Amino acid sequence: MKYIIDRFEEGNAVCEKEDRTTILVERALLPPQAGEGDVLIYEDGRYLLDSAATLERRKRMEEKRKKLFG
C-alpha cells in the first residue's frame, strides 16, 4: 500500500492513502529522512520511502504550478 505524507502533528505523520483517506503514523516508524510530500510504501511491516514515486509526484506538481501560474 502507498501513502503520501501530508504533514506532521505532535510526533505523528498524517498520511494520505490511495483512496484519499488519512491515517496517523508514529514519526518513529518512518525513515529518518521522510518529509512532507514523500511517498511511502508499507511493506513487510515497515514503511519505506519510494524515491522514484516521490520524484515523479513532485515533477507533476511543478508542471501543474507552471500551467496555473506561468
PDB file of N, CA, C and O in Angstrom, chain B, residues numbered from 101:
ATOM      1  N   MET B 101       0.845  -1.172   0.000  1.00  0.00           N
ATOM      2  CA  MET B 101       0.000   0.000   0.000  1.00  0.00           C
ATOM      3  C   MET B 101       0.893   1.239   0.000  1.00  0.00           C
ATOM      4  O   MET B 101       1.938   1.262   0.651  1.00  0.00           O
ATOM      5  N   LYS B 102       0.468   2.271  -0.740  1.00  0.00           N
ATOM      6  CA  LYS B 102       1.232   3.512  -0.802  1.00  0.00           C
ATOM      7  C   LYS B 102       0.531   4.608  -0.014  1.00  0.00           C
ATOM      8  O   LYS B 102      -0.696   4.648   0.088  1.00  0.00           O
ATOM      9  N   TYR B 103       1.349   5.494   0.540  1.00  0.00           N
ATOM     10  CA  TYR B 103       0.866   6.637   1.307  1.00  0.00           C
ATOM     11  C   TYR B 103       1.678   7.860   0.917  1.00  0.00           C
ATOM     12  O   TYR B 103       2.822   7.744   0.479  1.00  0.00           O
ATOM     13  N   ILE B 104       1.073   9.041   1.082  1.00  0.00           N
ATOM     14  CA  ILE B 104       1.790  10.298   0.894  1.00  0.00           C
ATOM     15  C   ILE B 104       1.764  11.031   2.224  1.00  0.00           C
ATOM     16  O   ILE B 104       0.706  11.183   2.834  1.00  0.00           O
ATOM     17  N   ILE B 105       2.929  11.486   2.674  1.00  0.00           N
ATOM     18  CA  ILE B 105       2.991  12.240   3.927  1.00  0.00           C
ATOM     19  C   ILE B 105       2.440  13.636   3.670  1.00  0.00           C
ATOM     20  O   ILE B 105       3.005  14.407   2.895  1.00  0.00           O
ATOM     21  N   ASP B 106       1.337  13.945   4.325  1.00  0.00           N
ATOM     22  CA  ASP B 106       0.710  15.258   4.172  1.00  0.00           C
ATOM     23  C   ASP B 106       1.357  16.285   5.094  1.00  0.00           C
ATOM     24  O   ASP B 106       1.700  17.391   4.675  1.00  0.00           O
ATOM     25  N   ARG B 107       1.518  15.894   6.366  1.00  0.00           N
ATOM     26  CA  ARG B 107       2.084  16.822   7.353  1.00  0.00           C
ATOM     27  C   ARG B 107       2.448  16.041   8.615  1.00  0.00           C
ATOM     28  O   ARG B 107       2.126  14.862   8.757  1.00  0.00           O
ATOM     29  N   PHE B 108       3.131  16.739   9.524  1.00  0.00           N
ATOM     30  CA  PHE B 108       3.484  16.163  10.819  1.00  0.00           C
ATOM     31  C   PHE B 108       2.740  16.915  11.912  1.00  0.00           C
ATOM     32  O   PHE B 108       2.649  18.142  11.883  1.00  0.00           O
ATOM     33  N   GLU B 109       2.212  16.173  12.871  1.00  0.00           N
ATOM     34  CA  GLU B 109       1.497  16.741  14.012  1.00  0.00           C
ATOM     35  C   GLU B 109       1.859  15.960  15.268  1.00  0.00           C
ATOM     36  O   GLU B 109       1.614  14.757  15.352  1.00  0.00           O
ATOM     37  N   GLU B 110       2.435  16.641  16.230  1.00  0.00           N
ATOM     38  CA  GLU B 110       2.690  16.064  17.556  1.00  0.00           C
ATOM     39  C   GLU B 110       3.301  14.662  17.509  1.00  0.00           C
ATOM     40  O   GLU B 110       2.778  13.742  18.138  1.00  0.00           O
ATOM     41  N   GLY B 111       4.375  14.494  16.787  1.00  0.00           N
ATOM     42  CA  GLY B 111       5.069  13.212  16.756  1.00  0.00           C
ATOM     43  C   GLY B 111       4.469  12.181  15.821  1.00  0.00           C
ATOM     44  O   GLY B 111       4.915  11.034  15.791  1.00  0.00           O
ATOM     45  N   ASN B 112       3.468  12.577  15.061  1.00  0.00           N
ATOM     46  CA  ASN B 112       2.834  11.679  14.098  1.00  0.00           C
ATOM     47  C   ASN B 112       2.897  12.277  12.703  1.00  0.00           C
ATOM     48  O   ASN B 112       2.986  13.493  12.530  1.00  0.00           O
ATOM     49  N   ALA B 113       2.850  11.406  11.725  1.00  0.00           N
ATOM     50  CA  ALA B 113       2.710  11.843  10.337  1.00  0.00           C
ATOM     51  C   ALA B 113       1.267  11.594   9.927  1.00  0.00           C
ATOM     52  O   ALA B 113       0.724  10.513  10.155  1.00  0.00           O
ATOM     53  N   VAL B 114       0.651  12.597   9.322  1.00  0.00           N
ATOM     54  CA  VAL B 114      -0.674  12.427   8.743  1.00  0.00           C
ATOM     55  C   VAL B 114      -0.428  11.992   7.301  1.00  0.00           C
ATOM     56  O   VAL B 114       0.115  12.748   6.496  1.00  0.00           O
ATOM     57  N   CYS B 115      -0.834  10.772   6.991  1.00  0.00           N
ATOM     58  CA  CYS B 115      -0.554  10.190   5.676  1.00  0.00           C
ATOM     59  C   CYS B 115      -1.852   9.937   4.920  1.00  0.00           C
ATOM     60  O   CYS B 115      -2.829   9.433   5.473  1.00  0.00           O
ATOM     61  N   GLU B 116      -1.834  10.299   3.646  1.00  0.00           N
ATOM     62  CA  GLU B 116      -2.993  10.085   2.787  1.00  0.00           C
ATOM     63  C   GLU B 116      -2.829   8.764   2.056  1.00  0.00           C
ATOM     64  O   GLU B 116      -1.801   8.500   1.433  1.00  0.00           O
ATOM     65  N   LYS B 117      -3.870   7.940   2.147  1.00  0.00           N
ATOM     66  CA  LYS B 117      -3.867   6.661   1.446  1.00  0.00           C
ATOM     67  C   LYS B 117      -4.305   6.866   0.004  1.00  0.00           C
ATOM     68  O   LYS B 117      -4.744   7.953  -0.371  1.00  0.00           O
ATOM     69  N   GLU B 118      -4.187   5.835  -0.788  1.00  0.00           N
ATOM     70  CA  GLU B 118      -4.550   5.918  -2.206  1.00  0.00           C
ATOM     71  C   GLU B 118      -6.024   6.252  -2.416  1.00  0.00           C
ATOM     72  O   GLU B 118      -6.389   6.830  -3.440  1.00  0.00           O
ATOM     73  N   ASP B 119      -6.874   5.893  -1.451  1.00  0.00           N
ATOM     74  CA  ASP B 119      -8.303   6.211  -1.566  1.00  0.00           C
ATOM     75  C   ASP B 119      -8.628   7.589  -0.989  1.00  0.00           C
ATOM     76  O   ASP B 119      -9.797   7.945  -0.842  1.00  0.00           O
ATOM     77  N   ARG B 120      -7.587   8.364  -0.662  1.00  0.00           N
ATOM     78  CA  ARG B 120      -7.664   9.744  -0.176  1.00  0.00           C
ATOM     79  C   ARG B 120      -8.101   9.862   1.286  1.00  0.00           C
ATOM     80  O   ARG B 120      -8.294  10.974   1.777  1.00  0.00           O
ATOM     81  N   THR B 121      -8.261   8.736   1.991  1.00  0.00           N
ATOM     82  CA  THR B 121      -8.484   8.804   3.427  1.00  0.00           C
ATOM     83  C   THR B 121      -7.128   8.987   4.098  1.00  0.00           C
ATOM     84  O   THR B 121      -6.091   8.761   3.476  1.00  0.00           O
ATOM     85  N   THR B 122      -7.132   9.393   5.361  1.00  0.00           N
ATOM     86  CA  THR B 122      -5.870   9.628   6.055  1.00  0.00           C
ATOM     87  C   THR B 122      -5.717   8.705   7.257  1.00  0.00           C
ATOM     88  O   THR B 122      -6.691   8.236   7.846  1.00  0.00           O
ATOM     89  N   ILE B 123      -4.464   8.468   7.592  1.00  0.00           N
ATOM     90  CA  ILE B 123      -4.122   7.707   8.787  1.00  0.00           C
ATOM     91  C   ILE B 123      -3.013   8.458   9.515  1.00  0.00           C
ATOM     92  O   ILE B 123      -2.308   9.271   8.917  1.00  0.00           O
ATOM     93  N   LEU B 124      -2.863   8.184  10.799  1.00  0.00           N
ATOM     94  CA  LEU B 124      -1.744   8.711  11.580  1.00  0.00           C
ATOM     95  C   LEU B 124      -0.715   7.610  11.743  1.00  0.00           C
ATOM     96  O   LEU B 124      -1.047   6.473  12.077  1.00  0.00           O
ATOM     97  N   VAL B 125       0.535   7.962  11.504  1.00  0.00           N
ATOM     98  CA  VAL B 125       1.640   7.016  11.665  1.00  0.00           C
ATOM     99  C   VAL B 125       2.651   7.658  12.601  1.00  0.00           C
ATOM    100  O   VAL B 125       3.042   8.808  12.402  1.00  0.00           O
ATOM    101  N   GLU B 126       3.072   6.923  13.615  1.00  0.00           N
ATOM    102  CA  GLU B 126       4.088   7.456  14.527  1.00  0.00           C
ATOM    103  C   GLU B 126       5.342   7.822  13.749  1.00  0.00           C
ATOM    104  O   GLU B 126       5.822   7.046  12.922  1.00  0.00           O
ATOM    105  N   ARG B 127       5.864   9.005  14.022  1.00  0.00           N
ATOM    106  CA  ARG B 127       7.063   9.500  13.332  1.00  0.00           C
ATOM    107  C   ARG B 127       8.217   8.510  13.478  1.00  0.00           C
ATOM    108  O   ARG B 127       9.013   8.339  12.554  1.00  0.00           O
ATOM    109  N   ALA B 128       8.306   7.867  14.623  1.00  0.00           N
ATOM    110  CA  ALA B 128       9.393   6.927  14.895  1.00  0.00           C
ATOM    111  C   ALA B 128       9.362   5.706  13.970  1.00  0.00           C
ATOM    112  O   ALA B 128      10.379   5.029  13.817  1.00  0.00           O
ATOM    113  N   LEU B 129       8.221   5.416  13.357  1.00  0.00           N
ATOM    114  CA  LEU B 129       8.105   4.261  12.465  1.00  0.00           C
ATOM    115  C   LEU B 129       8.536   4.566  11.036  1.00  0.00           C
ATOM    116  O   LEU B 129       8.651   3.661  10.209  1.00  0.00           O
ATOM    117  N   LEU B 130       8.775   5.846  10.749  1.00  0.00           N
ATOM    118  CA  LEU B 130       9.147   6.262   9.393  1.00  0.00           C
ATOM    119  C   LEU B 130      10.659   6.368   9.254  1.00  0.00           C
ATOM    120  O   LEU B 130      11.367   6.521  10.249  1.00  0.00           O
ATOM    121  N   PRO B 131      11.158   6.287   8.023  1.00  0.00           N
ATOM    122  CA  PRO B 131      12.588   6.530   7.813  1.00  0.00           C
ATOM    123  C   PRO B 131      12.948   7.930   8.315  1.00  0.00           C
ATOM    124  O   PRO B 131      12.143   8.850   8.171  1.00  0.00           O
ATOM    125  N   PRO B 132      14.123   8.113   8.894  1.00  0.00           N
ATOM    126  CA  PRO B 132      14.502   9.411   9.475  1.00  0.00           C
ATOM    127  C   PRO B 132      14.438  10.571   8.492  1.00  0.00           C
ATOM    128  O   PRO B 132      14.133  11.696   8.890  1.00  0.00           O
ATOM    129  N   GLN B 133      14.717  10.323   7.223  1.00  0.00           N
ATOM    130  CA  GLN B 133      14.745  11.404   6.236  1.00  0.00           C
ATOM    131  C   GLN B 133      13.374  11.688   5.620  1.00  0.00           C
ATOM    132  O   GLN B 133      13.269  12.564   4.761  1.00  0.00           O
ATOM    133  N   ALA B 134      12.327  10.979   6.027  1.00  0.00           N
ATOM    134  CA  ALA B 134      10.990  11.170   5.460  1.00  0.00           C
ATOM    135  C   ALA B 134      10.487  12.581   5.746  1.00  0.00           C
ATOM    136  O   ALA B 134      10.642  13.101   6.851  1.00  0.00           O
ATOM    137  N   GLY B 135       9.881  13.189   4.727  1.00  0.00           N
ATOM    138  CA  GLY B 135       9.375  14.545   4.872  1.00  0.00           C
ATOM    139  C   GLY B 135       8.022  14.713   4.197  1.00  0.00           C
ATOM    140  O   GLY B 135       7.523  13.806   3.531  1.00  0.00           O
ATOM    141  N   GLU B 136       7.442  15.888   4.383  1.00  0.00           N
ATOM    142  CA  GLU B 136       6.143  16.182   3.786  1.00  0.00           C
ATOM    143  C   GLU B 136       6.208  16.025   2.272  1.00  0.00           C
ATOM    144  O   GLU B 136       7.151  16.482   1.627  1.00  0.00           O
ATOM    145  N   GLY B 137       5.193  15.372   1.716  1.00  0.00           N
ATOM    146  CA  GLY B 137       5.130  15.160   0.276  1.00  0.00           C
ATOM    147  C   GLY B 137       5.787  13.879  -0.197  1.00  0.00           C
ATOM    148  O   GLY B 137       5.628  13.498  -1.356  1.00  0.00           O
ATOM    149  N   ASP B 138       6.522  13.208   0.677  1.00  0.00           N
ATOM    150  CA  ASP B 138       7.180  11.960   0.284  1.00  0.00           C
ATOM    151  C   ASP B 138       6.159  10.831   0.142  1.00  0.00           C
ATOM    152  O   ASP B 138       5.146  10.794   0.840  1.00  0.00           O
ATOM    153  N   VAL B 139       6.452   9.921  -0.772  1.00  0.00           N
ATOM    154  CA  VAL B 139       5.623   8.739  -0.979  1.00  0.00           C
ATOM    155  C   VAL B 139       6.241   7.588  -0.194  1.00  0.00           C
ATOM    156  O   VAL B 139       7.442   7.333  -0.275  1.00  0.00           O
ATOM    157  N   LEU B 140       5.399   6.905   0.560  1.00  0.00           N
ATOM    158  CA  LEU B 140       5.834   5.758   1.360  1.00  0.00           C
ATOM    159  C   LEU B 140       5.181   4.488   0.843  1.00  0.00           C
ATOM    160  O   LEU B 140       4.079   4.510   0.295  1.00  0.00           O
ATOM    161  N   ILE B 141       5.878   3.396   1.027  1.00  0.00           N
ATOM    162  CA  ILE B 141       5.321   2.072   0.764  1.00  0.00           C
ATOM    163  C   ILE B 141       5.345   1.325   2.092  1.00  0.00           C
ATOM    164  O   ILE B 141       6.359   1.314   2.789  1.00  0.00           O
ATOM    165  N   TYR B 142       4.218   0.701   2.437  1.00  0.00           N
ATOM    166  CA  TYR B 142       4.176  -0.145   3.628  1.00  0.00           C
ATOM    167  C   TYR B 142       4.375  -1.577   3.161  1.00  0.00           C
ATOM    168  O   TYR B 142       3.559  -2.123   2.418  1.00  0.00           O
ATOM    169  N   GLU B 143       5.479  -2.179   3.612  1.00  0.00           N
ATOM    170  CA  GLU B 143       5.866  -3.498   3.121  1.00  0.00           C
ATOM    171  C   GLU B 143       6.545  -4.276   4.240  1.00  0.00           C
ATOM    172  O   GLU B 143       7.439  -3.760   4.911  1.00  0.00           O
ATOM    173  N   ASP B 144       6.125  -5.493   4.432  1.00  0.00           N
ATOM    174  CA  ASP B 144       6.725  -6.373   5.439  1.00  0.00           C
ATOM    175  C   ASP B 144       6.760  -5.730   6.820  1.00  0.00           C
ATOM    176  O   ASP B 144       7.730  -5.881   7.561  1.00  0.00           O
ATOM    177  N   GLY B 145       5.688  -5.008   7.159  1.00  0.00           N
ATOM    178  CA  GLY B 145       5.575  -4.430   8.491  1.00  0.00           C
ATOM    179  C   GLY B 145       6.369  -3.163   8.727  1.00  0.00           C
ATOM    180  O   GLY B 145       6.535  -2.740   9.871  1.00  0.00           O
ATOM    181  N   ARG B 146       6.869  -2.541   7.646  1.00  0.00           N
ATOM    182  CA  ARG B 146       7.610  -1.293   7.836  1.00  0.00           C
ATOM    183  C   ARG B 146       7.350  -0.333   6.680  1.00  0.00           C
ATOM    184  O   ARG B 146       6.917  -0.726   5.597  1.00  0.00           O
ATOM    185  N   TYR B 147       7.630   0.936   6.951  1.00  0.00           N
ATOM    186  CA  TYR B 147       7.433   1.998   5.960  1.00  0.00           C
ATOM    187  C   TYR B 147       8.757   2.304   5.270  1.00  0.00           C
ATOM    188  O   TYR B 147       9.781   2.510   5.923  1.00  0.00           O
ATOM    189  N   LEU B 148       8.720   2.331   3.943  1.00  0.00           N
ATOM    190  CA  LEU B 148       9.907   2.614   3.140  1.00  0.00           C
ATOM    191  C   LEU B 148       9.620   3.800   2.234  1.00  0.00           C
ATOM    192  O   LEU B 148       8.494   3.976   1.770  1.00  0.00           O
ATOM    193  N   LEU B 149      10.638   4.613   1.982  1.00  0.00           N
ATOM    194  CA  LEU B 149      10.486   5.719   1.041  1.00  0.00           C
ATOM    195  C   LEU B 149      10.486   5.184  -0.384  1.00  0.00           C
ATOM    196  O   LEU B 149      11.289   4.318  -0.731  1.00  0.00           O
ATOM    197  N   ASP B 150       9.586   5.701  -1.200  1.00  0.00           N
ATOM    198  CA  ASP B 150       9.572   5.386  -2.629  1.00  0.00           C
ATOM    199  C   ASP B 150      10.099   6.629  -3.340  1.00  0.00           C
ATOM    200  O   ASP B 150       9.330   7.502  -3.743  1.00  0.00           O
ATOM    201  N   SER B 151      11.408   6.692  -3.487  1.00  0.00           N
ATOM    202  CA  SER B 151      12.063   7.884  -4.042  1.00  0.00           C
ATOM    203  C   SER B 151      11.626   8.172  -5.468  1.00  0.00           C
ATOM    204  O   SER B 151      11.427   9.331  -5.833  1.00  0.00           O
ATOM    205  N   ALA B 152      11.475   7.134  -6.277  1.00  0.00           N
ATOM    206  CA  ALA B 152      11.073   7.336  -7.673  1.00  0.00           C
ATOM    207  C   ALA B 152       9.664   7.916  -7.751  1.00  0.00           C
ATOM    208  O   ALA B 152       9.418   8.842  -8.524  1.00  0.00           O
ATOM    209  N   ALA B 153       8.743   7.384  -6.960  1.00  0.00           N
ATOM    210  CA  ALA B 153       7.367   7.892  -6.962  1.00  0.00           C
ATOM    211  C   ALA B 153       7.313   9.311  -6.406  1.00  0.00           C
ATOM    212  O   ALA B 153       6.538  10.138  -6.889  1.00  0.00           O
ATOM    213  N   THR B 154       8.130   9.598  -5.397  1.00  0.00           N
ATOM    214  CA  THR B 154       8.181  10.948  -4.832  1.00  0.00           C
ATOM    215  C   THR B 154       8.671  11.935  -5.882  1.00  0.00           C
ATOM    216  O   THR B 154       8.089  13.007  -6.047  1.00  0.00           O
ATOM    217  N   LEU B 155       9.725  11.584  -6.582  1.00  0.00           N
ATOM    218  CA  LEU B 155      10.275  12.460  -7.619  1.00  0.00           C
ATOM    219  C   LEU B 155       9.251  12.700  -8.727  1.00  0.00           C
ATOM    220  O   LEU B 155       9.073  13.835  -9.170  1.00  0.00           O
ATOM    221  N   GLU B 156       8.586  11.651  -9.171  1.00  0.00           N
ATOM    222  CA  GLU B 156       7.570  11.774 -10.220  1.00  0.00           C
ATOM    223  C   GLU B 156       6.406  12.652  -9.753  1.00  0.00           C
ATOM    224  O   GLU B 156       5.908  13.486 -10.508  1.00  0.00           O
ATOM    225  N   ARG B 157       5.981  12.459  -8.514  1.00  0.00           N
ATOM    226  CA  ARG B 157       4.881  13.264  -7.961  1.00  0.00           C
ATOM    227  C   ARG B 157       5.272  14.733  -7.905  1.00  0.00           C
ATOM    228  O   ARG B 157       4.475  15.595  -8.277  1.00  0.00           O
ATOM    229  N   ARG B 158       6.468  15.030  -7.453  1.00  0.00           N
ATOM    230  CA  ARG B 158       6.925  16.422  -7.374  1.00  0.00           C
ATOM    231  C   ARG B 158       7.039  17.048  -8.762  1.00  0.00           C
ATOM    232  O   ARG B 158       6.748  18.230  -8.946  1.00  0.00           O
ATOM    233  N   LYS B 159       7.459  16.252  -9.723  1.00  0.00           N
ATOM    234  CA  LYS B 159       7.559  16.735 -11.102  1.00  0.00           C
ATOM    235  C   LYS B 159       6.169  17.104 -11.631  1.00  0.00           C
ATOM    236  O   LYS B 159       5.998  18.158 -12.244  1.00  0.00           O
ATOM    237  N   ARG B 160       5.180  16.239 -11.396  1.00  0.00           N
ATOM    238  CA  ARG B 160       3.806  16.528 -11.832  1.00  0.00           C
ATOM    239  C   ARG B 160       3.261  17.782 -11.158  1.00  0.00           C
ATOM    240  O   ARG B 160       2.596  18.595 -11.800  1.00  0.00           O
ATOM    241  N   MET B 161       3.539  17.941  -9.868  1.00  0.00           N
ATOM    242  CA  MET B 161       3.068  19.125  -9.138  1.00  0.00           C
ATOM    243  C   MET B 161       3.689  20.397  -9.707  1.00  0.00           C
ATOM    244  O   MET B 161       3.010  21.416  -9.835  1.00  0.00           O
ATOM    245  N   GLU B 162       4.966  20.342 -10.046  1.00  0.00           N
ATOM    246  CA  GLU B 162       5.649  21.508 -10.609  1.00  0.00           C
ATOM    247  C   GLU B 162       5.062  21.864 -11.973  1.00  0.00           C
ATOM    248  O   GLU B 162       4.883  23.042 -12.285  1.00  0.00           O
ATOM    249  N   GLU B 163       4.766  20.857 -12.779  1.00  0.00           N
ATOM    250  CA  GLU B 163       4.150  21.106 -14.087  1.00  0.00           C
ATOM    251  C   GLU B 163       2.781  21.761 -13.931  1.00  0.00           C
ATOM    252  O   GLU B 163       2.437  22.669 -14.688  1.00  0.00           O
ATOM    253  N   LYS B 164       2.006  21.308 -12.963  1.00  0.00           N
ATOM    254  CA  LYS B 164       0.693  21.918 -12.706  1.00  0.00           C
ATOM    255  C   LYS B 164       0.840  23.368 -12.267  1.00  0.00           C
ATOM    256  O   LYS B 164       0.089  24.237 -12.710  1.00  0.00           O
ATOM    257  N   ARG B 165       1.814  23.627 -11.389  1.00  0.00           N
ATOM    258  CA  ARG B 165       2.057  25.005 -10.930  1.00  0.00           C
ATOM    259  C   ARG B 165       2.411  25.915 -12.105  1.00  0.00           C
ATOM    260  O   ARG B 165       1.924  27.042 -12.197  1.00  0.00           O
ATOM    261  N   LYS B 166       3.258  25.417 -12.994  1.00  0.00           N
ATOM    262  CA  LYS B 166       3.663  26.216 -14.156  1.00  0.00           C
ATOM    263  C   LYS B 166       2.475  26.529 -15.062  1.00  0.00           C
ATOM    264  O   LYS B 166       2.364  27.640 -15.581  1.00  0.00           O
ATOM    265  N   LYS B 167       1.592  25.557 -15.253  1.00  0.00           N
ATOM    266  CA  LYS B 167       0.403  25.786 -16.080  1.00  0.00           C
ATOM    267  C   LYS B 167      -0.518  26.827 -15.448  1.00  0.00           C
ATOM    268  O   LYS B 167      -1.095  27.662 -16.145  1.00  0.00           O
ATOM    269  N   LEU B 168      -0.648  26.771 -14.135  1.00  0.00           N
ATOM    270  CA  LEU B 168      -1.544  27.700 -13.444  1.00  0.00           C
ATOM    271  C   LEU B 168      -0.976  29.105 -13.332  1.00  0.00           C
ATOM    272  O   LEU B 168      -1.694  30.087 -13.520  1.00  0.00           O
ATOM    273  N   PHE B 169       0.307  29.201 -13.026  1.00  0.00           N
ATOM    274  CA  PHE B 169       0.894  30.499 -12.698  1.00  0.00           C
ATOM    275  C   PHE B 169       1.934  30.990 -13.700  1.00  0.00           C
ATOM    276  O   PHE B 169       2.465  32.092 -13.557  1.00  0.00           O
ATOM    277  N   GLY B 170       2.221  30.189 -14.698  1.00  0.00           N
ATOM    278  CA  GLY B 170       3.165  30.614 -15.729  1.00  0.00           C
ATOM    279  C   GLY B 170       4.600  30.459 -15.416  1.00  0.00           C
ATOM    280  O   GLY B 170       5.451  30.797 -16.239  1.00  0.00           O
TER     281      GLY B 170
END
